[in-house]
Structure formats: structure tokens, C-alpha cells
Amino acid sequence: MKSSNHRLSSRRDFFARTSDGIFGAALASLLGDDLFGAEAPHQPFNLKPKQGHHPAQAKSVIQLFMNGGPSQMDLFDPKPELNRYDGKPFPGNIEEIGNSDTTSIGVVMGGQYEFARHGQSGMWMADCLPHLGEMADDICLINSMWTDHPNHDNALYKIHSGRLFMGYPTLGAWTTYGLGSENQNLPAYVVLNDPLGLPKNGTRNWTSGFLPPTFQGTRLRPTGSPILNLKPQFEQPSAVAESARGLLNQLDEIHRKERAHYPELDARIESYGLAARMQLSAGEALDISREKAHTLEMYGVGDRRTDSYGRRCLLARRLVERGVRFVQIFLEEQPWDSHADLGANHRAICERTDKPVAGLLRDLKQRGLLDSTLIVWGGEFGRTPTTQKTGDVYTGRDHNMQAFTSWMAGGGIKGGTSYGKTDDFGHAVVENGVSVHDFHATILHQLGLDHQKLFFNRSGLEERLTGVEPPRVVTEILS
């Protein structure tokens, strides 16, 4: 009798021989890096729509992730004391500023931009965000975010998965695990990364961790073919394609019977069905050629500075419009990480993203989608009030885990609100602190999920996105 390893190998050979179709290559793109080891489940894992724990305010999430750590005091949280002490030693305890080596800490650096109040709410924003300022009354600034680690890798794991180390499911994976998807012809969890490259930590930013791989993020390319090798290189007669698909289904059923409750196999089988359905639906969803000229202009499509990010914001709207549950948009590597020349660095990134982000908010609002779509903007941590020495100059700010700003809009969030408070230098939270777990619990709450009831049983432990210590839903920012 042939071993199961031999049968698996034969199945792979079958995939390889039919790889000019959706089989084989589409799977790798859809699943990315599978992480094996989840406890054998006793319930079906699929992406069919599921009921939440309570009525939801939002159906979908668009996360605009700003990797690298934007400076809160230069964009959203103005501090006059910074200008007063500009160029002078920090008047407080310098040990509280340094993340590790205090010898690199310079002097207090004044704000890099002019601030003005916007909207009826009078929300403060820097002059490098003129378009976002027009949407101030739809935004809730959370100026009192804090995290647990000052280094990018660990802080990124924390903001995405609630843990400081790799291998845990991300927010998007937990969301699709809890709710499934409204559209079975598109991935439930979509990632639109920058054509210039992957963000820091790469695909680990959207992993399913110990959850079944069905729930991990799927990268869609914003231009060209959404997923490489999704369609056959050469057209096949329909009878041949159906025959191949039928044989694959028979092999799948054999393996399912031999490996009951094996989520990795179920995920692979599901991926092939999704790949077949996506041949028609993905192309339509990502085709912006029929969008009106004024819509394209709203997102900055066609402008060299804003085209790339604008296209991805527009695609995000089209995806949630079609029932995709969770969409993430990333920039390349960590562009906000301004250890030097912060003024020029942040202005350049704002020129790339400000108009597209405001366009997304405006477009969703005009289409009546903002109420059911939760927009989340922010990075992994903030910046220090002092300069950091880079070479022989002090022109940037170091990492700051003690305070940073994120904002939300839509999905039952109270617009025109600024929540929380930092000290006079913007260095540490002094009022209404919001931890990463609080942040996640609030997002889940708006989606109709109770962070305490959303868990996965692994080796006898009830694993949660929000960890062991109960966080709080930040009800003050909810409408």
C-alpha cells in the first residue's frame, strides 16, 4: 500500500502538470506562507457569512497602515512647548526619552509644520494635510495611543496581532474568522501592498497564525493581473477544464476522508474553488476603467505623486462595495521612519497619501458606504519630542512607544472628536490612554464581535486577539 506521503507527492505532481490553469500557482498566491500546527478543529472553517455577537455598526474595515511611525506632534497633536524649547535640552528626565541608547538623544525639536483648526469641530491638523482637514468632522483622532515596544518588528507584530512576536493571527484574520465574507467570489481579507515593495515584516503583517490558513490575507496586485497565474496561459476546451477539476475534486474527497478536521487541507481545497470563481470576479472588481473622471481625480489617479496610493484607495472602496470584509493598504518598507530630515520626509509622504485618503472618505460618504465601513489610519508607534543624532546632524525624531496618534472614521465612530491627551511635549499619554488591545477591542465591537467571546481553542487554551488581561471598548468615541 502506498504511503500518504507518496499520495501527497502524486497530488503535487498532478498540480504541477496542470499549472497552466488555476491549479498550483494560484494556490501559492492565495495562501502565501501557511503556518501549520493549529489544533484539529471540530467545526467547519469557511468564509460563509456568520452572525456576530451583537448588532454591528460596520460591515467592513479598510485599514490604511502607515508603517514606520508617523510623528503625532507634527501631524495631529500640536505642542507649543516644543517651539518654546526648540534647540534646548529636554527639561524633563532624559532617561524617559531614550528607547535604549541615551547618547543619541539630542535637543527638543520644534514642530515642523503650521497647524490650523478644521471643520465645525475645530480639529487641529498640520498644513501638510490640507485634504484630510476638509474631512475633519468625519474623523475621530485618538491622540492617546500607546504600545509595548520601541522597535519596528515587535511593534508591528503588536499592532497587527496583539502580540509582540510572530506567529499569531492578525486583526484581519480574526475578523474573517468571526464573520466570514459577504462575497464568496472574492477573498474575504485583501492586502493591497505598495508596488515599490513589501512593508517591514512582509507577509507576517497579514498572517492567519494558528488560525486555519483560510483566514489569512490575500495579496492582490493593483495593476495588471490581480494574482499571477490565476488564468490559464492557454485557453483549454471547457470539457478538459471540467474533467481536470472533477479529478481534483475526487482527490480532495479522498484526502478529506483520510484527514478529517485538517484545516490546512480544507484551506487548500477552498482556495481552488475561490481561484476558479475569481477568474471572473477579481478582474471586474479591480477594473477602474469605467470610473468617472471626477472620481479618479478625487483619488488623485493620474497625478504622478498620488496615482499609486490613489489607485489602491479606490480599489479598497470597490472591494468593500462588493462585500469584502477586510482590506489593508500598505506603503513600502517603513517610509514614515524619519530619524533624519523629518520635515521633508513627512511632507513627501503626505503629498502621496493625503488626497487619496480624503478622497476615499469623501467617496464612501457620497455613496452611503461610510456608515457601514470602518476606516482605520495609523502606524506602529509615534516619535519623540527630541531630535535623534544621525551622523553628525540632529534633524529627525526617534521611536516613541509611549504615545502616538491613530484615527478612525465611519462605522459608528463619532466624527469631529479628538480623544485622549499627551503631556506638554507630546511624549507620554496623561489622559484616557488607549492600548493596542483597547484599539482592537473597539474595532471588533463595531463589527459586532465581542473580543471576549471571539477565541480559538489551541492546545486547551482559549486564544484571543486581545490577550489575557481584559481590555476595554473605547465607548467615548462611538456615536
C-alpha positions as CSV (number, residue, x, y, z in Angstrom):
1,M,0.0,0.0,0.0
2,K,1.3,3.4,-0.9
3,S,2.1,5.8,1.9
4,S,0.2,9.0,2.5
5,N,3.4,10.9,1.7
6,H,3.5,9.3,-1.7
7,R,-0.1,10.1,-2.4
8,L,0.5,13.7,-1.4
9,S,3.5,13.8,-3.7
10,S,1.4,12.4,-6.5
11,R,-1.2,15.1,-5.9
12,R,1.5,17.8,-6.1
13,D,2.7,16.2,-9.4
14,F,-0.9,16.5,-10.6
15,F,-0.9,20.2,-9.7
16,A,2.3,20.7,-11.5
17,R,1.1,19.1,-14.7
18,T,-2.0,21.3,-14.7
19,S,-0.2,24.5,-13.5
20,D,-1.1,26.5,-16.7
21,G,-4.6,26.8,-15.2
22,I,-5.8,27.9,-11.8
23,F,-4.2,24.8,-10.2
24,G,-0.9,25.1,-8.4
25,A,0.2,28.7,-9.0
26,A,-3.0,30.3,-7.9
27,L,-2.8,28.4,-4.6
28,A,0.6,29.8,-3.7
29,S,-0.5,33.3,-4.4
30,L,-3.8,32.9,-2.5
31,L,-2.3,31.2,0.6
32,G,1.2,32.7,0.9
33,D,3.1,31.2,3.8
34,D,1.0,28.5,5.5
35,L,1.6,28.1,9.2
36,F,0.9,24.5,10.3
37,G,0.2,23.3,13.7
38,A,-3.4,24.6,14.6
39,E,-5.3,22.2,16.8
40,A,-7.6,19.9,14.9
41,P,-11.0,21.8,14.8
42,H,-14.3,20.3,15.4
43,Q,-16.3,22.7,13.3
44,P,-16.2,23.7,9.6
45,F,-14.0,26.6,8.8
46,N,-15.1,28.6,5.8
47,L,-15.8,32.1,4.7
48,K,-19.6,32.0,4.6
49,P,-21.2,35.0,6.3
50,K,-21.6,34.5,10.1
51,Q,-23.6,36.2,12.7
52,G,-21.7,38.4,15.2
53,H,-22.3,38.5,18.9
54,H,-24.3,41.8,18.8
55,P,-25.6,44.2,16.2
56,A,-22.8,45.6,14.1
57,Q,-22.2,49.2,13.2
58,A,-19.7,48.4,10.5
59,K,-19.7,45.6,7.8
60,S,-16.2,46.1,6.5
61,V,-12.8,47.6,7.6
62,I,-10.3,49.5,5.5
63,Q,-7.0,49.8,7.3
64,L,-4.7,52.5,6.0
65,F,-1.5,51.4,7.7
66,M,1.3,53.9,8.0
67,N,4.4,51.8,8.5
68,G,7.4,53.4,10.2
69,G,5.7,55.5,12.9
70,P,4.3,58.9,11.9
71,S,5.0,61.9,14.2
72,Q,2.0,62.6,16.3
73,M,3.1,66.1,17.4
74,D,3.9,67.2,13.8
75,L,0.6,66.0,12.2
76,F,-2.3,65.9,14.7
77,D,-1.2,66.8,18.3
78,P,0.4,70.3,18.3
79,K,2.6,71.2,21.3
80,P,3.5,74.9,21.7
81,E,6.1,73.9,24.3
82,L,8.1,72.2,21.5
83,N,8.6,75.5,19.8
84,R,9.3,77.3,23.0
85,Y,12.1,74.8,23.9
86,D,13.3,74.3,20.3
87,G,17.0,73.7,20.2
88,K,17.2,73.5,24.0
89,P,17.8,70.4,26.3
90,F,14.7,68.5,27.2
91,P,13.6,69.9,30.6
92,G,12.4,66.5,31.9
93,N,14.1,63.2,32.7
94,I,16.2,62.3,29.6
95,E,16.1,58.7,30.7
96,E,12.4,58.6,30.0
97,I,13.0,59.7,26.4
98,G,15.6,57.2,25.3
99,N,14.5,53.9,23.9
100,S,17.9,52.3,24.5
101,D,21.0,54.5,24.0
102,T,20.5,57.9,25.5
103,T,23.7,59.2,23.8
104,S,21.8,59.6,20.6
105,I,19.2,61.9,22.1
106,G,19.6,65.5,21.0
107,V,17.6,68.6,22.0
108,V,13.9,69.4,21.8
109,M,12.8,69.9,18.2
110,G,10.0,72.3,17.4
111,G,7.0,71.4,15.3
112,Q,7.8,71.0,11.6
113,Y,4.6,72.4,10.2
114,E,2.0,75.1,10.8
115,F,-1.3,73.9,12.4
116,A,-4.8,75.2,11.8
117,R,-8.3,74.2,13.1
118,H,-10.6,72.5,10.6
119,G,-14.3,71.9,10.3
120,Q,-17.1,72.7,12.7
121,S,-15.3,70.7,15.3
122,G,-12.2,72.8,15.1
123,M,-9.9,69.8,14.9
124,W,-6.2,70.6,14.8
125,M,-4.2,69.3,11.7
126,A,-0.9,70.2,10.2
127,D,-0.8,72.2,6.9
128,C,0.7,69.2,5.1
129,L,-2.8,67.5,5.4
130,P,-5.0,70.0,3.6
131,H,-7.3,67.5,2.0
132,L,-7.8,65.4,5.2
133,G,-8.5,68.7,7.0
134,E,-11.6,69.1,4.8
135,M,-12.9,65.8,6.3
136,A,-12.2,66.6,9.9
137,D,-15.8,66.4,11.0
138,D,-15.9,62.7,9.9
139,I,-12.7,61.7,11.8
140,C,-12.0,60.7,15.4
141,L,-8.4,61.4,16.4
142,I,-7.1,59.1,19.2
143,N,-4.1,61.1,20.5
144,S,-3.5,58.8,23.4
145,M,-2.5,55.5,21.8
146,W,0.5,53.6,23.4
147,T,2.2,50.3,22.8
148,D,4.7,48.0,24.4
149,H,7.9,48.0,22.3
150,P,10.0,50.7,20.7
151,N,11.4,48.6,17.8
152,H,9.6,48.2,14.5
153,D,9.4,44.4,14.2
154,N,7.9,43.9,17.6
155,A,5.6,46.9,17.5
156,L,4.3,45.8,14.1
157,Y,3.5,42.4,15.4
158,K,1.7,44.1,18.3
159,I,-0.4,46.5,16.3
160,H,-1.4,43.7,13.8
161,S,-1.8,40.7,16.1
162,G,-1.9,42.0,19.6
163,R,1.3,40.1,20.4
164,L,5.0,41.2,20.4
165,F,6.2,38.1,18.5
166,M,5.5,36.5,15.2
167,G,3.1,33.5,14.6
168,Y,-0.1,35.0,15.9
169,P,-3.3,35.8,13.8
170,T,-3.7,39.3,12.7
171,L,-6.7,41.6,13.2
172,G,-7.9,40.9,9.6
173,A,-7.7,37.1,10.1
174,W,-9.6,37.3,13.4
175,T,-12.3,39.4,11.7
176,T,-12.8,37.0,8.8
177,Y,-12.7,34.0,11.3
178,G,-15.5,35.6,13.3
179,L,-17.6,37.0,10.4
180,G,-16.7,35.3,7.2
181,S,-17.4,37.3,4.0
182,E,-20.3,38.8,2.2
183,N,-18.8,37.8,-1.2
184,Q,-17.8,34.2,-1.9
185,N,-16.2,35.2,-5.3
186,L,-13.5,37.4,-3.8
187,P,-11.1,36.9,-0.9
188,A,-12.5,37.9,2.5
189,Y,-9.3,39.6,3.6
190,V,-7.4,41.5,0.9
191,V,-4.0,43.2,1.1
192,L,-3.0,45.9,-1.4
193,N,0.7,46.4,-0.9
194,D,2.9,49.1,-2.5
195,P,4.4,48.3,-5.9
196,L,7.6,49.7,-4.5
197,G,7.9,46.7,-2.1
198,L,6.5,44.9,0.9
199,P,6.3,46.6,4.3
200,K,8.6,45.8,7.1
201,N,7.9,42.2,8.3
202,G,6.5,41.3,4.9
203,T,3.7,38.8,4.8
204,R,3.7,38.3,8.6
205,N,1.6,41.5,8.7
206,W,-1.4,39.6,7.4
207,T,-0.8,36.0,8.6
208,S,-3.5,33.8,10.0
209,G,-1.1,32.4,12.6
210,F,-2.6,29.4,14.3
211,L,-6.0,30.0,12.8
212,P,-6.7,27.9,9.6
213,P,-5.0,29.4,6.6
214,T,-8.4,30.1,5.1
215,F,-8.4,33.3,7.1
216,Q,-5.1,34.9,6.1
217,G,-4.8,37.9,3.9
218,T,-4.6,37.6,0.1
219,R,-2.4,40.0,-1.8
220,L,-4.0,41.5,-4.9
221,R,-1.8,43.4,-7.3
222,P,-3.3,46.8,-8.0
223,T,-2.2,46.8,-11.7
224,G,-2.1,44.0,-14.3
225,S,-3.2,40.6,-13.3
226,P,-4.6,40.7,-9.7
227,I,-3.0,37.3,-8.9
228,L,-0.3,35.9,-11.1
229,N,-1.2,32.7,-13.0
230,L,-4.8,33.0,-12.0
231,K,-5.9,32.4,-15.5
232,P,-4.6,29.7,-17.9
233,Q,-1.7,30.7,-20.1
234,F,-3.5,29.0,-23.0
235,E,-7.3,28.6,-23.4
236,Q,-8.5,25.0,-22.8
237,P,-11.7,23.4,-24.0
238,S,-14.3,23.6,-21.3
239,A,-14.6,19.8,-21.2
240,V,-10.9,19.4,-20.5
241,A,-11.0,22.0,-17.7
242,E,-14.1,20.4,-16.2
243,S,-12.5,17.0,-16.3
244,A,-9.4,18.2,-14.6
245,R,-11.4,20.0,-12.0
246,G,-13.6,16.9,-11.4
247,L,-10.5,14.7,-10.9
248,L,-9.1,17.2,-8.4
249,N,-12.4,17.1,-6.5
250,Q,-12.2,13.4,-6.3
251,L,-8.7,13.5,-4.9
252,D,-9.8,16.2,-2.5
253,E,-12.6,14.0,-1.1
254,I,-10.2,11.1,-0.7
255,H,-7.8,13.3,1.4
256,R,-10.7,14.8,3.3
257,K,-11.9,11.3,4.4
258,E,-8.3,10.3,5.4
259,R,-7.6,13.6,7.2
260,A,-10.8,14.6,9.0
261,H,-10.7,18.0,10.7
262,Y,-7.5,19.0,8.9
263,P,-7.8,22.8,8.3
264,E,-4.8,23.2,6.1
265,L,-6.3,20.7,3.6
266,D,-9.7,22.4,3.7
267,A,-8.0,25.8,3.1
268,R,-6.2,24.5,0.0
269,I,-9.4,23.0,-1.3
270,E,-11.2,26.2,-0.7
271,S,-8.5,28.2,-2.4
272,Y,-9.0,26.3,-5.7
273,G,-12.7,26.9,-5.7
274,L,-12.1,30.6,-4.9
275,A,-9.5,30.8,-7.6
276,A,-12.0,29.5,-10.2
277,R,-14.6,32.0,-9.1
278,M,-12.1,34.8,-9.0
279,Q,-11.3,34.4,-12.7
280,L,-14.4,36.4,-13.4
281,S,-15.0,38.5,-10.3
282,A,-11.5,39.7,-9.5
283,G,-10.9,41.3,-12.8
284,E,-14.2,43.2,-12.7
285,A,-13.6,44.4,-9.1
286,L,-10.2,45.7,-9.9
287,D,-11.0,47.4,-13.2
288,I,-11.3,51.1,-12.6
289,S,-11.5,52.0,-16.3
290,R,-15.3,52.7,-16.0
291,E,-14.9,55.0,-13.0
292,K,-15.9,58.6,-13.9
293,A,-13.3,61.2,-14.4
294,H,-14.2,63.2,-11.4
295,T,-14.0,60.1,-9.2
296,L,-10.5,59.4,-10.5
297,E,-9.5,63.0,-9.8
298,M,-10.9,62.8,-6.3
299,Y,-8.4,60.0,-5.5
300,G,-5.5,61.6,-7.3
301,V,-5.4,58.9,-10.0
302,G,-3.4,60.2,-12.9
303,D,-1.2,62.5,-10.8
304,R,2.4,61.2,-10.6
305,R,2.5,62.0,-6.8
306,T,-0.7,60.4,-5.8
307,D,-1.5,57.8,-8.5
308,S,-0.2,54.7,-6.9
309,Y,-1.8,55.2,-3.5
310,G,-4.9,56.7,-5.0
311,R,-5.5,53.6,-7.1
312,R,-5.3,51.4,-4.1
313,C,-7.7,53.6,-2.1
314,L,-10.1,53.4,-5.0
315,L,-9.7,49.7,-5.2
316,A,-10.4,49.4,-1.5
317,R,-13.7,51.2,-2.0
318,R,-14.6,48.9,-4.9
319,L,-13.8,45.8,-2.8
320,V,-15.8,46.7,0.3
321,E,-18.6,47.8,-2.1
322,R,-18.6,44.2,-3.3
323,G,-18.7,42.6,0.2
324,V,-15.0,42.1,1.0
325,R,-14.7,42.1,4.8
326,F,-11.2,43.5,5.5
327,V,-8.9,45.5,3.3
328,Q,-5.4,46.6,4.2
329,I,-3.3,49.2,2.3
330,F,0.4,49.3,3.0
331,L,3.2,51.6,2.0
332,E,6.7,50.2,1.1
333,E,9.1,49.2,3.9
334,Q,8.8,51.9,6.6
335,P,8.7,55.3,4.9
336,W,7.4,57.2,8.0
337,D,10.6,56.2,10.0
338,S,12.1,59.7,10.0
339,H,15.3,59.5,12.1
340,A,16.6,62.3,9.8
341,D,15.1,65.2,7.9
342,L,11.6,64.7,9.3
343,G,10.2,67.9,7.8
344,A,10.9,66.8,4.2
345,N,10.2,63.2,4.9
346,H,6.7,63.6,6.3
347,R,5.7,66.3,3.8
348,A,6.7,63.9,0.9
349,I,4.6,61.1,2.3
350,C,1.6,63.4,2.9
351,E,1.8,64.5,-0.7
352,R,1.5,60.9,-1.7
353,T,-1.3,59.9,0.7
354,D,-3.3,63.0,1.8
355,K,-5.5,63.5,-1.2
356,P,-6.2,59.8,-1.8
357,V,-7.2,59.2,1.8
358,A,-9.5,62.2,1.9
359,G,-10.9,61.1,-1.5
360,L,-11.7,57.7,-0.1
361,L,-13.6,59.2,2.9
362,R,-15.5,61.6,0.6
363,D,-16.3,58.9,-2.0
364,L,-17.6,56.4,0.7
365,K,-19.7,59.2,2.2
366,Q,-21.2,60.2,-1.1
367,R,-22.1,56.6,-1.9
368,G,-23.7,56.0,1.6
369,L,-20.9,53.5,2.4
370,L,-19.1,55.3,5.2
371,D,-21.7,54.4,7.8
372,S,-21.0,50.7,7.2
373,T,-17.3,50.9,6.6
374,L,-14.8,51.5,9.4
375,I,-11.6,53.4,8.2
376,V,-8.6,53.0,10.4
377,W,-5.4,55.1,10.0
378,G,-2.2,54.8,11.9
379,G,1.3,53.3,12.4
380,E,3.0,51.1,15.0
381,F,4.2,53.9,17.3
382,G,5.0,57.6,17.4
383,R,8.0,59.8,17.6
384,T,9.9,61.5,20.4
385,P,9.9,65.3,21.2
386,T,13.6,65.4,20.9
387,T,15.9,65.0,18.0
388,Q,18.0,61.9,17.3
389,K,21.6,62.1,16.2
390,T,22.1,60.6,12.7
391,G,25.6,61.0,11.6
392,D,26.7,64.5,12.6
393,V,23.2,66.1,12.5
394,Y,20.0,66.1,14.6
395,T,17.1,66.5,12.2
396,G,14.7,63.7,12.9
397,R,12.9,62.0,15.8
398,D,13.4,58.6,17.4
399,H,10.7,55.9,18.0
400,N,8.3,56.6,20.8
401,M,6.1,53.8,22.3
402,Q,4.6,55.9,25.0
403,A,2.3,58.0,22.7
404,F,1.1,58.1,19.2
405,T,-2.0,59.1,17.2
406,S,-4.3,56.9,15.2
407,W,-7.7,57.9,13.8
408,M,-10.9,56.2,12.8
409,A,-13.8,57.3,10.7
410,G,-17.2,55.8,9.6
411,G,-18.6,52.6,11.0
412,G,-20.4,54.1,14.0
413,I,-17.4,56.3,15.1
414,K,-18.1,59.8,16.5
415,G,-16.7,62.2,13.9
416,G,-15.1,65.6,14.8
417,T,-13.7,64.2,18.0
418,S,-10.2,64.4,19.5
419,Y,-9.8,61.8,22.2
420,G,-7.1,61.4,24.9
421,K,-4.3,63.7,25.9
422,T,-0.5,63.7,26.0
423,D,1.9,65.8,28.1
424,D,3.1,69.2,27.1
425,F,5.8,67.8,24.8
426,G,3.7,65.0,23.2
427,H,5.9,62.4,24.7
428,A,3.6,60.4,27.0
429,V,-0.1,59.8,27.5
430,V,-1.5,61.6,30.5
431,E,-5.3,61.1,30.0
432,N,-7.6,58.5,28.5
433,G,-4.9,56.1,27.3
434,V,-5.8,53.6,24.6
435,S,-3.7,50.4,24.5
436,V,-3.4,48.3,21.3
437,H,-5.7,45.8,22.9
438,D,-8.3,48.5,23.6
439,F,-7.9,49.6,20.0
440,H,-8.6,46.1,18.7
441,A,-11.5,45.5,21.1
442,T,-13.1,48.7,19.8
443,I,-12.7,47.7,16.2
444,L,-14.2,44.3,16.8
445,H,-17.1,45.8,18.8
446,Q,-18.0,48.0,15.8
447,L,-18.1,44.9,13.7
448,G,-20.5,43.1,16.0
449,L,-17.8,40.9,17.7
450,D,-17.2,40.6,21.4
451,H,-13.5,40.4,22.0
452,Q,-14.0,38.1,24.9
453,K,-16.2,35.7,23.0
454,L,-14.1,35.6,19.9
455,F,-11.5,32.9,20.6
456,F,-9.8,29.8,19.1
457,N,-9.1,26.8,21.2
458,R,-5.5,25.8,20.8
459,S,-4.0,23.0,23.0
460,G,-6.6,23.6,25.6
461,L,-6.2,27.4,25.7
462,E,-8.7,29.9,24.6
463,E,-6.6,32.2,22.4
464,R,-7.8,35.7,21.8
465,L,-6.7,38.7,19.7
466,T,-6.9,40.9,22.9
467,G,-4.9,38.6,25.1
468,V,-5.4,37.6,28.7
469,E,-5.9,40.9,30.5
470,P,-9.4,42.3,29.6
471,P,-9.1,45.5,27.5
472,R,-11.9,48.0,27.3
473,V,-14.0,49.1,24.3
474,V,-13.4,52.9,24.0
475,T,-17.1,53.8,24.1
476,E,-16.4,57.5,24.3
477,I,-15.6,57.6,20.6
478,L,-18.7,55.7,19.5
479,S,-21.6,57.6,18.1
